[in-house]
């Protein structure tokens, strides 16, 4: 059996030439398509064993696991004797959500290494789907309890034991796991779910109560949903209502508790969190994926999520987490597919559509994004988040008056809950729409709500500097912002420009040079440095900087001014400290 290393070595060997009278030319003298493949046939780009291997590795390195899996599948289909590829192929198939194919490869992997953790976890998930709980236990027992396996394996074992009718053993296992630092909320939730599903309401109540106590002020949504359902079914309706109200007070803006709250208000029993043991195993995988995602171990989290979706394919919460992870891996198309798979009528569907709108904007489909957000604003007249998102999109698109209108809607819906960000973003839109008095009020209010916020300090300070107004105060504000965000080139530019407007050209140059080093591709910052060079007497460097700014495609008005400066017109002049400038 050939190993992948041997194949790669063979391919690399082609680079030093192929002997024999009938061999194709090789080396630098020959075009790639004329070089010989392993079989002696003409090499075609992207068609060789090595090419598919490298394509798969590259796709994996950029987080495109779907493409990586496809290349790996081609490689294995054409070269079934490549021993070393099975484990990687299995991982890629699992990451891409192709669990049936991953399971086939997992069988090959465990044939060589019976304790391989991911392969056994995949096969355990498949056993859950078949309701083969003893088969799942057999696979889980092969996994060594190291790292994250110390959490996920006991959770999955508990659900397999419960499925096999051994509820007491499952609950004892979770009690033992509770001793692991920080796992009280998770084991309380799963112990309660298992006991409830197994017809033991008193044990379920005790487990949920322990889990809530261990959660402190951060009780999870799943815990509240599950316990409220148990209480409603146990004729403890008022206690369930109080539990949900307490969660809502702590999380006032979330829609996710809405189905439970609505059901209780109508005197109904909320939908159960799990309806079977496979659902419980999926909850375990989801919980661990959340932990991994918080630690930024997204590749590992992705596999757990895909296994969870294999067990419960239409779970809105799991699809939403999948979309978030894929977005962070810069796989926007597949992230949007995940969001699009969520029922829009569910609470997660609302948040998924907000993310879809953001995806459309990223893809330059602003019309789609705006249309979607406007429909959402009409759909839920009590919510401000879609209006805020619309304001942001329109502001970024330089449609400032429309942005102000959207922000106004957000303010109307926020009542007294408007935060500094809303004042800040509307302040920007108002300033750009040349409504300075209103803009200044919003920016000052944002600063009142968040006194040391560097973005607000910088924007308000810079605006004052541009007008030649409150220069000393503006300088101090921007200096405070620089201390908080020393690597932000735009804030460094603001400080340099403040010093420029105060007539301290040597210090302005120092700060603007630093700003250009941090943001070398920004035409405005480069133009500012050119102006500072000019007034510092460094004329050739000024001309170089203006020329550099022109190459970075500034806005037409700025471009015209720079061209005039290079022609000796509109050259920088010292600005009187109290002179206001039109904005």
C-alpha positions in Angstrom: 0.0 0.0 0.0 1.4 3.4 -1.0 1.5 6.1 1.6 0.7 9.7 0.7 4.3 10.6 1.6 5.5 8.2 -1.0 3.2 9.6 -3.6 4.3 13.2 -2.8 7.9 12.2 -2.9 7.3 10.7 -6.4 5.7 13.8 -7.6 8.4 16.0 -6.3 10.9 13.7 -7.9 9.6 14.7 -11.3 11.2 18.1 -10.8 14.7 16.8 -11.3 13.9 15.1 -14.6 12.6 11.8 -16.0 15.0 9.6 -17.8 14.3 7.4 -20.8 14.0 8.0 -24.5 10.3 8.3 -24.4 10.0 10.6 -21.4 8.4 14.0 -21.7 10.6 17.0 -21.2 10.9 18.2 -17.6 12.4 20.8 -15.4 12.4 24.6 -16.2 12.7 24.0 -20.0 9.3 22.4 -20.3 5.8 23.9 -19.8 3.9 22.4 -16.9 1.5 20.6 -19.2 4.3 18.8 -20.9 5.8 17.4 -17.7 5.1 13.8 -16.8 2.7 12.6 -14.1 3.1 9.5 -12.0 1.8 7.4 -14.9 4.0 9.1 -17.5 1.0 10.9 -18.9 1.1 14.6 -19.6 0.6 16.6 -16.4 -2.5 18.9 -16.3 -2.7 21.6 -13.7 -5.0 20.6 -10.8 -5.4 17.1 -12.0 -2.5 15.3 -10.3 -2.5 13.5 -7.0 -0.2 16.1 -5.5 -2.3 18.9 -7.0 -5.5 17.6 -5.4 -3.6 17.1 -2.1 -2.3 20.7 -2.2 -5.7 22.1 -3.2 -7.3 20.3 -0.3 -4.7 21.6 2.1 -5.0 25.1 0.9 -8.8 25.1 1.1 -8.5 23.7 4.6 -6.0 26.4 5.6 -8.4 29.2 4.6 -11.3 27.5 6.4 -13.2 26.3 3.3 -13.8 22.8 4.5 -16.5 22.1 1.9 -13.9 22.6 -0.9 -11.2 20.8 1.1 -13.5 17.8 1.5 -14.4 17.7 -2.2 -10.7 17.6 -3.2 -10.0 15.0 -0.6 -13.0 12.9 -1.9 -11.6 13.0 -5.5 -8.2 12.1 -4.2 -9.4 9.1 -2.3 -11.8 7.9 -5.1 -8.9 7.9 -7.6 -6.3 6.5 -5.2 -8.0 4.2 -2.7 -4.7 2.7 -1.6 -3.5 6.0 -0.1 -3.4 5.0 3.5 -2.4 8.3 5.1 -5.3 10.2 3.6 -8.2 8.5 5.4 -7.8 10.3 8.7 -7.5 13.7 7.1 -10.4 12.9 4.7 -12.5 11.8 7.7 -11.8 15.1 9.5 -12.6 17.2 6.4 -15.8 15.3 5.7 -17.0 15.8 9.2 -16.1 19.5 9.1 -18.1 19.9 5.9 -21.1 18.1 7.4 -20.8 15.0 5.2 -21.2 12.7 8.1 -22.2 9.6 6.2 -19.0 9.7 4.2 -17.0 10.7 7.3 -18.4 7.6 9.0 -17.1 5.3 6.2 -13.7 6.8 6.5 -13.9 6.6 10.3 -14.2 2.8 10.0 -10.9 2.8 8.1 -9.3 5.0 10.7 -10.3 2.9 13.7 -9.1 -0.2 11.9 -5.6 1.3 12.2 -6.1 3.1 15.5 -9.0 1.9 17.5 -8.7 4.8 20.0 -8.9 7.6 17.5 -11.1 10.2 19.2 -12.8 11.9 16.3 -13.4 8.7 14.4 -15.0 7.0 17.4 -17.1 10.2 18.1 -18.4 10.1 14.5 -19.3 6.4 14.8 -21.0 7.1 18.1 -23.1 9.8 16.6 -24.1 7.4 13.8 -25.0 4.8 16.4 -27.3 7.4 18.2 -29.1 8.0 14.9 -29.8 4.2 14.7 -30.8 4.1 18.4 -28.0 1.7 18.9 -27.0 3.1 22.3 -24.8 0.1 23.3 -23.0 0.6 20.0 -22.5 4.3 20.9 -21.2 3.3 24.3 -18.7 0.9 22.7 -17.3 3.7 20.6 -17.2 6.2 23.4 -15.4 3.8 25.7 -12.5 3.7 23.2 -11.8 7.4 23.5 -9.1 8.5 25.9 -10.3 11.2 28.3 -7.9 14.0 27.6 -8.5 17.6 26.7 -12.1 18.4 25.6 -12.8 14.7 25.5 -13.0 14.8 29.4 -16.2 16.8 28.9 -17.9 15.6 25.7 -17.4 11.8 26.3 -19.1 11.7 29.7 -21.9 13.8 28.4 -22.4 11.6 25.4 -22.1 8.4 27.6 -24.7 9.7 29.9 -27.2 10.1 27.1 -26.3 6.6 25.6 -26.7 5.1 29.1 -30.1 6.8 29.5 -31.1 5.5 26.0 -30.1 2.0 27.1 -32.4 2.3 30.1 -29.7 2.9 32.6 -30.9 6.2 33.9 -29.4 5.9 37.4 -26.0 5.2 36.0 -26.3 8.1 33.7 -27.2 10.5 36.5 -24.4 9.3 38.7 -21.9 9.8 35.8 -23.1 13.4 35.5 -22.8 14.0 39.2 -19.2 12.8 39.0 -18.6 15.2 36.1 -20.0 18.1 38.2 -16.7 18.0 40.2 -14.9 19.3 37.1 -14.5 23.0 37.6 -17.2 25.1 36.0 -19.4 22.2 34.7 -22.2 22.5 37.3 -24.5 24.4 34.9 -24.0 21.9 32.1 -24.3 18.7 34.2 -27.4 20.2 35.9 -29.0 20.9 32.6 -28.3 17.5 31.1 -29.1 15.6 34.3 -32.5 17.4 34.4 -33.1 16.7 30.7 -32.3 13.0 31.1 -34.4 12.6 34.3 -37.3 14.5 32.7 -37.2 12.4 29.5 -37.0 9.2 31.6 -40.1 10.1 33.5 -38.5 11.2 36.8 -39.8 14.7 37.4 -38.5 15.0 41.0 -35.0 14.1 40.0 -35.2 16.5 37.1 -36.4 19.3 39.3 -33.5 18.7 41.7 -31.0 18.6 38.8 -32.3 21.8 37.2 -32.2 23.6 40.6 -28.6 22.5 41.2 -27.7 23.7 37.7 -29.4 27.1 38.2 -27.6 27.6 41.5 -24.3 26.8 39.9 -25.0 29.3 37.1 -25.1 32.3 39.3 -26.5 35.3 37.3 -25.8 33.6 34.0 -28.5 31.0 33.7 -28.6 29.6 30.2 -31.6 29.8 27.9 -31.7 26.0 27.6 -31.9 25.7 31.3 -34.8 28.2 31.6 -36.6 26.6 28.7 -36.2 23.0 30.0 -37.1 23.8 33.7 -40.0 26.1 32.8 -41.4 23.2 30.7 -41.0 20.8 33.6 -42.7 23.2 36.0 -45.6 23.8 33.6 -46.2 20.1 33.2 -46.0 19.7 37.0 -48.8 22.2 37.6 -46.3 24.8 38.9 -47.3 27.4 36.3 -46.6 30.5 38.5 -43.1 29.3 39.4 -42.4 28.8 35.7 -43.6 32.3 34.9 -41.4 33.8 37.6 -38.4 31.8 36.2 -39.0 33.2 32.7 -39.5 36.7 34.0 -36.2 36.6 35.9 -34.4 35.5 32.8 -36.1 38.3 30.7 -35.1 40.9 33.2 -31.5 39.8 32.9 -31.7 39.5 29.1 -34.3 42.2 28.2 -33.5 42.4 24.5 -33.5 38.8 23.5 -36.2 37.2 21.5 -35.0 33.7 22.2 -37.2 33.2 25.3 -40.3 34.4 23.4 -41.8 31.0 22.6 -41.7 29.9 26.2 -43.0 33.2 27.5 -45.9 33.1 24.9 -46.8 29.5 25.7 -47.0 30.3 29.5 -49.0 33.4 28.9 -51.6 31.3 27.0 -51.7 28.7 29.7 -49.9 26.1 27.5 -46.9 23.9 28.2 -43.8 25.1 26.3 -42.2 22.8 23.7 -39.7 20.4 25.2 -36.0 21.1 24.7 -35.3 17.5 23.7 -37.7 14.8 22.6 -35.3 11.9 22.4 -31.9 10.6 23.4 -30.3 11.6 20.1 -31.5 15.2 20.7 -29.8 15.1 24.1 -26.6 13.9 22.5 -26.9 16.8 20.0 -27.3 19.2 23.0 -24.1 17.8 24.4 -22.2 18.4 21.2 -23.7 21.9 20.9 -22.6 22.8 24.4 -19.1 21.6 23.8 -19.0 23.5 20.5 -19.9 26.6 22.3 -17.1 26.1 24.8 -14.6 25.5 21.9 -15.9 28.6 20.0 -15.4 30.8 23.0 -11.8 29.6 23.2 -11.5 30.4 19.4 -10.9 26.7 18.6 -13.3 27.0 15.7 -12.1 24.0 13.6 -12.8 21.7 16.5 -16.1 23.5 17.3 -17.2 23.1 13.6 -16.9 19.3 13.8 -18.9 19.2 17.0 -21.6 21.4 15.4 -21.8 19.2 12.3 -22.1 16.1 14.4 -24.9 17.8 16.4 -26.7 18.7 13.1 -26.4 15.1 12.0 -28.3 14.1 15.1 -30.8 17.0 14.9 -30.7 18.6 11.4 -33.1 21.5 11.8 -32.1 22.8 15.2 -32.2 26.6 14.9 -29.7 27.2 17.7 -27.2 24.8 16.1 -27.6 26.2 12.6 -27.2 29.7 14.0 -23.9 28.7 15.8 -22.8 27.0 12.6 -23.4 30.3 10.6 -21.4 32.3 13.2 -18.4 30.0 13.1 -18.4 29.9 9.3 -18.6 33.7 9.2 -15.6 34.0 11.5 -13.8 31.6 9.2 -14.6 34.0 6.4 -16.8 31.4 4.7 -19.7 33.8 4.0 -21.5 31.8 1.3 -21.8 28.7 3.5 -22.6 30.8 6.6 -25.5 32.4 4.7 -26.7 28.9 3.7 -26.8 28.0 7.4 -28.7 31.1 8.3 -31.0 30.6 5.4 -31.8 27.1 6.7 -33.4 28.5 9.9 -37.1 28.9 10.0 -37.7 32.7 9.8 -40.7 32.5 12.1 -38.5 31.3 15.0 -36.6 33.8 17.2 -33.3 32.5 15.8 -34.7 33.2 12.4 -34.9 36.9 13.3 -31.2 37.0 14.2 -30.3 34.9 11.2 -32.0 37.4 8.9 -30.0 40.3 10.5 -26.8 38.3 9.8 -28.1 37.6 6.2 -28.6 41.3 5.7 -25.0 41.9 6.8 -23.9 39.2 4.4 -25.7 40.8 1.5 -24.0 44.1 2.4 -20.6 42.4 2.5 -21.3 41.0 -0.9 -22.2 44.4 -2.2 -25.9 43.4 -2.6 -27.0 46.5 -0.7 -30.4 46.6 -2.3 -31.2 43.1 -1.0 -29.9 44.1 2.5 -32.0 47.2 2.6 -35.1 45.5 1.3 -34.7 42.7 3.9 -34.2 45.2 6.8 -37.1 47.4 5.8 -39.4 44.3 5.8 -38.1 43.4 9.3 -38.7 46.9 10.6 -42.3 46.6 9.5 -42.7 43.1 10.9 -41.7 43.9 14.5 -42.5 47.6 15.2 -41.4 47.2 18.8 -37.8 46.3 18.0 -35.0 48.7 17.2 -32.2 46.3 16.0 -33.2 46.1 12.3 -33.6 49.9 12.2 -30.1 50.4 13.7 -28.6 47.9 11.2 -30.3 49.8 8.3 -28.9 53.1 9.6 -25.4 51.6 9.7 -25.7 50.2 6.2 -27.0 53.5 4.7 -24.3 55.5 6.6 -21.6 53.3 5.3 -23.1 53.8 1.8 -22.9 57.5 2.4 -26.7 57.9 2.2 -26.5 60.1 5.3 -30.0 61.6 5.3 -31.6 58.2 4.9 -29.4 56.9 7.6 -30.5 59.6 10.0 -34.1 58.7 9.3 -33.4 55.0 10.1 -31.6 55.9 13.3 -34.5 58.2 14.3 -36.8 55.1 14.0 -34.4 53.2 16.2 -34.5 55.9 18.8 -38.3 56.0 18.8 -38.3 52.2 19.5 -35.5 52.3 22.1 -37.4 54.6 24.5 -34.9 55.2 27.4 -32.7 52.3 26.4 -30.7 54.1 23.7 -27.0 53.5 24.3 -23.9 55.4 23.4 -23.5 53.6 20.1 -26.8 54.8 18.8 -26.0 58.4 19.7 -22.5 58.0 18.2 -23.6 56.5 14.9 -26.5 58.9 14.4 -24.0 61.7 15.3 -21.7 60.6 12.5 -24.6 60.5 10.0 -25.8 64.0 11.1 -22.3 65.5 10.9 -21.9 64.0 7.4 -25.3 65.4 6.4 -24.0 68.8 7.5 -26.4 69.1 10.5 -23.6 69.9 13.0 -25.6 71.3 15.9 -27.7 68.1 16.2 -24.6 65.9 15.5 -22.7 67.7 18.3 -25.5 67.1 20.7 -25.6 63.4 19.9 -21.8 63.0 20.2 -21.8 64.8 23.5 -24.6 62.6 24.8 -22.6 59.5 23.7 -19.6 60.9 25.6 -21.8 61.5 28.6 -23.0 57.9 28.5 -19.5 56.5 27.9 -17.0 59.1 29.0 -13.8 57.3 28.0 -15.0 55.7 24.8 -12.1 56.2 22.3 -14.3 56.2 19.2 -16.4 59.0 20.5 -13.5 61.0 21.9 -11.8 60.7 18.5 -14.7 61.6 16.3 -15.9 64.6 18.3 -12.4 65.8 18.9 -11.6 65.5 15.1 -14.8 67.3 14.2 -13.9 70.2 16.5 -10.4 70.3 15.0 -11.8 70.4 11.5 -13.8 73.5 12.5 -11.0 75.1 14.4 -13.2 74.9 17.5 -12.4 73.8 21.1 -8.9 72.8 19.9 -7.3 72.4 23.3 -10.1 70.3 24.6 -10.2 68.3 21.4 -6.5 67.6 21.6 -6.8 66.3 25.2 -9.7 64.1 24.1 -7.8 62.6 21.2 -4.7 62.1 23.4 -6.9 60.1 25.8 -8.2 58.0 22.8 -4.6 57.4 21.6 -3.7 56.0 25.0 -6.5 53.5 24.8 -6.0 52.5 21.2 -2.3 53.1 20.4 -2.4 51.0 17.2 -5.3 52.8 15.6 -3.9 54.8 12.7 -7.0 56.9 12.4 -6.9 58.1 16.0 -3.1 58.7 15.5 -4.0 60.8 12.5 -6.5 62.8 14.5 -3.9 63.6 17.1 -1.4 64.6 14.4 -4.1 66.8 12.8 -4.9 68.5 16.1 -1.2 69.4 16.6 -1.2 70.7 13.0 -4.2 72.9 13.6 -2.5 74.2 16.8 0.6 75.1 14.8 2.9 72.5 16.3 4.2 71.2 12.9 7.2 69.1 14.1 5.0 67.2 16.6 2.3 66.9 14.0 4.8 65.3 11.6 5.8 62.7 14.2 2.3 61.6 14.9 1.2 61.7 11.2 4.2 59.6 10.2 3.1 57.1 12.8 -0.5 57.2 11.5 0.8 56.5 7.9 2.8 53.6 9.2 -0.3 52.2 10.8 -2.6 52.9 7.9 -0.3 53.2 4.8 -3.1 52.9 2.3 -5.4 55.7 3.5 -5.3 58.8 1.1 -6.5 61.3 3.7 -3.8 60.4 6.2 -1.1 60.6 3.5 -2.5 64.0 2.4 -2.4 65.2 6.0 1.2 64.1 6.4 2.0 66.0 3.1 0.5 69.2 4.5 2.4 68.8 7.8 5.7 68.3 5.9 5.0 71.4 3.8 4.5 73.7 6.9 7.5 72.0 8.6 9.6 73.2 5.6 10.1 69.7 4.2 8.8 70.5 0.7 10.0 67.5 -1.4 8.7 65.1 1.2 5.3 66.9 1.1 5.1 66.6 -2.7 6.0 62.9 -2.5 3.3 62.3 0.1 0.6 64.2 -2.0 1.6 62.1 -5.0 1.3 59.0 -2.9 -2.2 60.0 -1.7 -3.3 60.5 -5.4 -2.3 56.9 -6.2 -4.7 55.7 -3.4 -7.8 57.0 -5.2 -9.1 59.7 -2.9 -12.6 61.1 -3.3 -12.9 63.5 -6.3 -13.0 66.7 -4.2 -9.9 65.7 -2.3 -8.2 64.6 -5.5 -8.8 68.1 -7.0 -7.3 69.8 -4.0 -4.2 67.6 -4.0 -3.6 68.1 -7.7 -3.8 71.9 -7.1 -1.2 71.6 -4.3 1.1 69.8 -6.6 0.7 72.6 -9.2 1.5 75.2 -6.5 -2.1 76.2 -5.8 -4.1 76.0 -2.6 -0.9 75.3 -0.7 -1.2 74.7 3.1 -1.2 77.9 5.2 -0.9 78.2 9.0 -4.5 78.1 10.2 -5.5 80.7 12.9 -6.4 78.8 16.1 -9.9 80.3 16.4 -10.9 80.1 12.7 -14.0 77.9 12.1 -14.2 75.8 9.0 -17.3 74.8 7.1 -18.1 71.1 7.3 
